[in-house]
Amino acid sequence: MTDIASPAIVYMLITKINNAISVEIFALKLYMNQATSACIFAITHLEKAMPDGALESPTPSLRFKASDIRDHLKKHHPNCPNRHVRAIVNRVAGRYWVDASIGTAVGIVMDGYIRHQLTDYDALLAKSVKREDARAKVKSIVDYTLKSWSCDAIKLNKTER
């Protein structure tokens, strides 16, 4: 003969299980609320203990205006072709710069632009040439291009005549 539990016993067991689960859920919610409260308390008191401005970025970043970048390029790199000027201006203006002058920002972008757009640097990397070796192979082209675009190139051309 098999023991079949009566519906009353099954109901009582389900109720006990539900109650146990409810107690566990309540305990977890209470624990989470206490942990959240403790975190909020700690953050509030840490913020009060910190000196003014401690949570602010120590080095503000900024974007340069396209017109200022164009003016810089016109003054310092007058031989840079217009199609390259546009690309360089967009790249410099599209980035936030931390602790960089406009000259530094333009120099960084021009160096990378020339390396990637006007040399076979990316093809060398694609052929598994090490980054340092690929940079060394195209360095003379990058340096020559930068010099030919600079205002020094005008002075050189005038003195060579």
C-alpha positions in Angstrom: 0.0 0.0 0.0 1.4 3.4 -0.9 1.2 6.4 1.4 -0.6 9.2 -0.3 -0.5 12.5 1.6 -3.8 14.1 2.1 -4.4 17.5 0.5 -4.3 19.1 4.0 -0.8 17.8 4.7 0.4 18.9 1.2 -1.1 22.4 1.8 0.6 22.5 5.3 4.0 21.6 3.8 3.7 24.1 1.0 2.7 26.8 3.5 5.7 26.0 5.7 8.1 26.1 2.7 6.6 29.4 1.5 7.0 30.9 5.0 10.6 29.8 5.2 11.3 31.3 1.8 9.5 34.5 2.8 11.7 34.7 5.9 14.9 34.2 3.9 13.8 36.9 1.3 13.0 39.3 4.1 16.4 38.7 5.7 18.1 39.3 2.4 16.2 42.5 1.8 17.0 43.7 5.3 20.7 42.9 4.8 20.8 44.7 1.4 19.1 47.8 2.9 21.6 47.8 5.8 24.5 47.4 3.4 23.1 50.2 1.1 22.6 52.5 4.1 26.2 51.8 5.3 27.6 52.7 1.9 25.6 55.9 1.7 26.7 56.8 5.2 30.4 56.1 4.4 30.3 58.1 1.1 28.6 61.0 2.7 31.1 61.2 5.5 34.1 60.7 3.2 32.9 63.6 1.0 32.6 65.8 4.0 36.1 64.9 5.2 37.7 65.6 1.8 39.0 69.0 1.0 37.1 71.2 -1.4 37.7 70.3 -5.0 39.3 66.9 -4.2 36.7 65.1 -6.2 37.2 67.3 -9.3 39.5 66.3 -12.1 43.0 67.5 -11.2 43.8 68.2 -14.9 40.9 69.7 -16.8 40.6 68.6 -20.4 39.6 70.8 -23.2 38.8 70.9 -26.9 40.4 73.3 -29.3 38.2 75.3 -31.7 38.6 74.4 -35.4 39.4 78.1 -36.3 42.2 78.2 -33.7 43.6 75.0 -35.1 43.4 76.2 -38.7 45.2 79.5 -37.6 47.9 77.5 -35.9 48.4 75.3 -39.0 48.5 78.3 -41.3 51.1 80.0 -39.1 53.4 77.0 -38.3 52.7 74.6 -41.1 51.8 76.8 -44.1 52.8 74.2 -46.7 50.4 71.6 -45.4 48.0 70.8 -48.3 44.3 71.8 -47.7 43.0 68.3 -47.8 45.4 67.3 -45.0 44.6 70.5 -43.1 40.9 69.6 -43.0 41.6 66.0 -41.7 44.1 67.3 -39.1 41.7 70.0 -37.9 38.9 67.5 -37.5 41.1 65.1 -35.6 42.5 67.7 -33.2 39.0 69.3 -32.7 37.4 66.0 -32.1 39.5 65.1 -29.1 39.6 66.2 -25.5 43.2 67.3 -24.6 44.6 67.1 -21.1 47.5 69.5 -20.3 48.3 70.0 -24.0 48.9 73.3 -25.8 47.4 73.6 -29.3 50.9 73.1 -30.7 51.4 69.9 -28.8 47.9 68.6 -29.9 48.6 69.5 -33.5 52.0 67.9 -33.4 50.7 64.6 -32.0 47.9 64.4 -34.5 50.1 65.4 -37.5 52.7 62.8 -36.6 50.1 60.0 -36.4 48.2 61.3 -39.4 51.3 61.3 -41.6 52.4 57.9 -40.3 49.1 56.2 -40.9 47.8 58.1 -44.0 51.0 58.9 -46.0 53.3 55.9 -45.3 53.1 52.1 -45.5 53.1 51.9 -41.7 49.8 50.0 -41.5 50.9 47.6 -44.2 54.1 46.9 -42.3 52.0 46.2 -39.2 49.7 43.9 -41.2 52.8 42.0 -42.3 53.6 41.4 -38.5 56.4 43.9 -38.4 56.9 45.0 -34.8 55.4 48.4 -34.0 58.8 49.9 -33.1 60.4 48.5 -36.2 57.6 49.8 -38.4 57.8 53.2 -36.8 61.6 53.3 -37.4 61.1 52.4 -41.0 58.7 55.2 -41.7 60.3 57.8 -39.4 62.3 59.5 -42.1 59.2 60.0 -44.3 57.2 61.4 -41.3 60.1 63.7 -40.3 60.6 64.9 -43.9 56.9 65.5 -44.5 56.6 67.5 -41.2 59.6 69.6 -42.1 58.3 70.2 -45.6 55.0 71.4 -44.3 56.5 73.7 -41.6 57.4 77.4 -41.9 61.1 76.3 -41.7 60.7 74.8 -45.2 60.0 78.3 -46.6 63.2 79.6 -45.0 65.2 76.6 -46.4 63.8 77.2 -49.9 64.7 80.9 -49.8 68.3 80.2 -48.6 68.9 77.4 -51.1 68.3 79.7 -54.1 
